[in-house]
């Protein structure tokens, strides 16, 4: 199933185009990496893909309804989402639990099954031992893992992560890649991830979107790391 389809997309800021003539298909059920040098509009590509930005020209179609008729659940962790200051009052468990509010609505009670799910994602992200710590007291990598846990507790069909390994050490990065790979392989989740650590992440990816400057502006190419489908090169 094609999750997002972009055709002849042009977008920029001010008078300068940062993405030009981009055509790309994103397939569901894959772990997809987006990479490129600094200034390569990786975050912009994510936002265009999700429909958060409108292109100057061309078309972007993001599938909101699944094949079974249910609404697609998307969780997005933007860049610098973990930049809480030291005075941020919420505890780890409270912030992660707040991810459930989107699913429960205003008038449904937080039940034991929901608390169990919060514990599960904190265990998976290795933040359970810090559940009663204030967010502002954590290291940068720990804050990042809490933000990812908050996204995971929403049980998304699509998980979008913009530089999720910021502040993490090498061991934590590898554990995160392994966890995301498991979610895709076992549960069919789609994960789209901006990353600078291509050498580390590449073995876990199904497809790689690489942005680079060519004659005429920033361009995009798509390659497969495994055997799944990919979009056309642009």
C-alpha positions as CSV (number, residue, x, y, z in Angstrom):
1,X,0.0,0.0,0.0
2,X,1.3,3.4,-0.9
3,X,1.2,5.6,2.1
4,X,2.4,8.9,0.6
5,X,2.8,9.9,-3.0
6,X,4.5,13.1,-4.2
7,X,4.7,14.2,-7.8
8,X,6.8,17.0,-9.3
9,X,6.9,18.8,-5.9
10,X,8.6,22.1,-5.6
11,X,8.9,23.9,-2.2
12,X,11.1,26.6,-0.7
13,X,11.4,29.4,1.8
14,X,11.3,33.0,0.7
15,X,12.4,33.1,-3.0
16,X,14.6,30.0,-2.8
17,X,13.4,26.5,-3.6
18,X,14.9,23.8,-1.3
19,X,13.1,20.9,-3.0
20,X,12.6,20.8,-6.7
21,X,10.7,18.4,-9.0
22,X,10.5,15.7,-6.4
23,X,8.5,12.5,-7.2
24,X,8.4,9.9,-4.5
25,X,6.3,7.1,-3.2
26,X,6.4,5.9,0.5
27,X,5.2,2.4,1.0
28,X,3.5,1.2,4.2
29,X,5.1,-1.4,6.4
30,X,8.7,-0.3,5.9
31,X,11.5,1.3,8.0
32,X,12.5,4.2,5.9
33,X,15.5,6.5,6.5
34,X,15.9,10.0,5.2
35,X,19.4,11.3,5.1
36,X,21.5,14.1,3.6
37,X,24.0,16.8,4.6
38,X,23.0,19.8,6.8
39,X,20.6,22.1,5.0
40,X,19.3,19.3,2.8
41,X,15.6,20.0,3.7
42,X,15.2,16.6,5.4
43,X,12.7,18.0,7.9
44,X,10.9,19.9,5.2
45,X,10.5,16.7,3.2
46,X,8.9,15.1,6.3
47,X,6.5,17.9,6.7
48,X,5.6,17.9,3.0
49,X,5.1,14.1,3.1
50,X,2.7,14.4,6.1
51,X,0.8,17.3,4.5
52,X,2.0,19.8,7.2
53,X,3.4,22.0,4.5
54,X,1.8,22.8,1.1
55,X,4.1,22.6,-2.0
56,X,4.6,25.6,-4.2
57,X,3.7,23.3,-7.1
58,X,3.1,19.6,-7.7
59,X,0.9,17.2,-5.6
60,X,1.2,15.4,-2.3
61,X,-1.3,12.7,-1.3
62,X,-1.1,11.2,2.1
63,X,-3.3,8.3,2.8
64,X,-5.5,9.0,5.9
65,X,-7.8,5.9,5.6
66,X,-6.5,2.4,5.7
67,X,-7.7,-0.4,3.4
68,X,-10.0,-1.7,6.2
69,X,-11.7,1.7,6.4
70,X,-10.2,2.7,9.7
71,X,-8.4,6.0,10.1
72,X,-4.7,5.9,10.0
73,X,-3.0,6.8,13.3
74,X,0.1,8.9,12.9
75,X,2.6,9.8,15.7
76,X,5.1,12.5,14.9
77,X,8.2,13.3,17.0
78,X,9.7,16.5,15.6
79,X,13.2,17.6,15.8
80,X,14.2,19.0,19.2
81,X,11.0,17.7,20.8
82,X,13.1,16.7,23.8
83,X,14.4,20.2,24.5
84,X,12.7,20.6,27.9
85,X,14.3,23.0,30.3
86,X,15.4,22.0,33.8
87,X,12.2,23.5,35.3
88,X,9.8,21.4,33.3
89,X,7.5,20.0,36.1
90,X,6.1,16.8,34.6
91,X,7.4,13.3,35.6
92,X,8.4,10.8,32.9
93,X,5.3,8.6,33.5
94,X,3.0,11.6,33.4
95,X,4.3,12.8,30.1
96,X,4.2,9.4,28.4
97,X,0.7,8.8,29.8
98,X,-0.4,12.0,28.2
99,X,0.1,10.3,24.8
100,X,-3.0,8.2,25.6
101,X,-5.2,11.3,25.8
102,X,-5.4,11.5,22.0
103,X,-7.0,8.0,22.0
104,X,-9.1,8.3,25.1
105,X,-10.7,11.7,24.6
106,X,-11.7,14.0,27.4
107,X,-14.2,11.9,29.3
108,X,-12.8,8.4,29.3
109,X,-10.9,7.2,32.4
110,X,-7.3,6.1,32.4
111,X,-7.5,2.4,33.3
112,X,-5.1,-0.3,34.5
113,X,-4.6,-1.6,30.9
114,X,-3.5,1.9,29.9
115,X,-1.0,2.1,32.8
116,X,0.3,-1.3,31.7
117,X,0.9,-0.1,28.2
118,X,2.8,2.9,29.6
119,X,5.0,0.5,31.6
120,X,5.6,-1.6,28.5
121,X,6.8,1.3,26.3
122,X,8.9,2.7,29.1
123,X,10.5,-0.8,29.6
124,X,11.1,-1.0,25.8
125,X,12.8,2.4,25.7
126,X,14.7,1.6,28.9
127,X,13.1,4.5,30.8
128,X,11.0,2.6,33.3
129,X,13.6,3.1,36.1
130,X,13.2,6.8,35.5
131,X,9.4,6.9,35.6
132,X,9.2,9.1,38.7
133,X,12.0,11.5,37.6
134,X,11.1,15.0,36.4
135,X,11.7,15.4,32.7
136,X,13.9,18.4,33.2
137,X,16.4,16.4,35.3
138,X,17.1,13.9,32.5
139,X,20.0,13.9,30.0
140,X,19.3,14.8,26.4
141,X,19.3,11.2,25.2
142,X,16.9,10.2,28.0
143,X,14.5,13.0,27.1
144,X,14.6,11.8,23.5
145,X,13.7,8.3,24.6
146,X,10.8,9.6,26.7
147,X,9.4,11.5,23.7
148,X,9.6,8.3,21.6
149,X,7.9,6.4,24.3
150,X,5.1,9.0,24.4
151,X,4.6,8.4,20.6
152,X,4.7,4.6,20.9
153,X,2.0,4.6,23.6
154,X,-0.4,6.0,21.0
155,X,0.1,2.7,19.1
156,X,0.6,4.5,15.8
157,X,0.2,2.9,12.4
158,X,2.9,5.4,11.2
159,X,5.7,6.6,13.4
160,X,7.6,9.7,12.1
161,X,10.8,10.6,13.8
162,X,13.0,13.6,13.0
163,X,16.5,12.9,14.2
164,X,15.4,10.6,17.1
165,X,18.9,9.6,18.2
166,X,20.0,13.2,19.1
167,X,21.8,13.0,22.5
168,X,22.0,9.2,22.6
169,X,25.1,7.2,23.0
170,X,26.1,4.5,20.5
171,X,24.5,1.7,22.5
172,X,21.2,3.5,22.9
173,X,21.1,4.3,19.2
174,X,21.6,0.7,18.2
175,X,18.9,-0.5,20.6
176,X,16.5,2.1,19.2
177,X,17.2,0.9,15.6
178,X,16.6,-2.7,16.7
179,X,13.3,-1.8,18.4
180,X,12.0,0.1,15.4
181,X,13.0,-2.8,13.1
182,X,11.1,-5.2,15.3
183,X,8.0,-2.9,15.2
184,X,8.1,-2.9,11.4
185,X,8.8,-6.6,10.9
186,X,6.4,-8.0,13.6
187,X,3.6,-5.5,13.7
188,X,3.6,-4.0,10.2
189,X,4.2,-0.4,11.5
190,X,5.6,2.1,9.1
191,X,8.5,4.1,10.5
192,X,10.0,7.1,8.7
193,X,13.1,8.5,10.3
194,X,15.5,11.3,9.6
195,X,19.0,10.3,10.5
196,X,22.6,11.5,10.2
197,X,23.9,8.1,11.4
198,X,23.5,6.3,8.1
199,X,26.3,3.7,8.6
200,X,24.7,2.6,11.9
201,X,21.1,2.7,10.7
202,X,21.5,1.2,7.2
203,X,21.4,-2.5,8.1
204,X,18.0,-1.9,9.7
205,X,16.4,0.0,6.9
206,X,14.1,-1.2,4.1
207,X,14.6,2.0,2.0
208,X,16.7,5.1,2.1
209,X,15.8,8.5,0.8
210,X,18.9,10.6,0.2
211,X,18.8,14.3,-0.4
212,X,21.8,16.0,-2.1
213,X,22.6,19.1,-3.9
214,X,22.8,18.7,-7.7
215,X,22.7,21.1,-10.6
216,X,19.4,23.0,-10.2
217,X,19.0,22.5,-6.4
218,X,18.4,19.8,-3.8
219,X,17.4,16.5,-5.4
220,X,16.2,13.2,-4.0
221,X,17.2,9.6,-4.8
222,X,15.7,6.4,-3.3
223,X,17.4,3.1,-2.8
224,X,16.5,-0.2,-1.2
225,X,18.5,-1.6,1.7
226,X,16.5,-4.8,1.6
227,X,14.1,-6.3,-0.9
228,X,11.0,-4.3,-0.4
229,X,9.5,-1.8,-2.9
230,X,10.7,1.7,-3.2
231,X,9.5,4.8,-4.9
232,X,11.0,6.1,-8.2
233,X,14.1,8.0,-8.3
234,X,13.8,11.7,-8.9
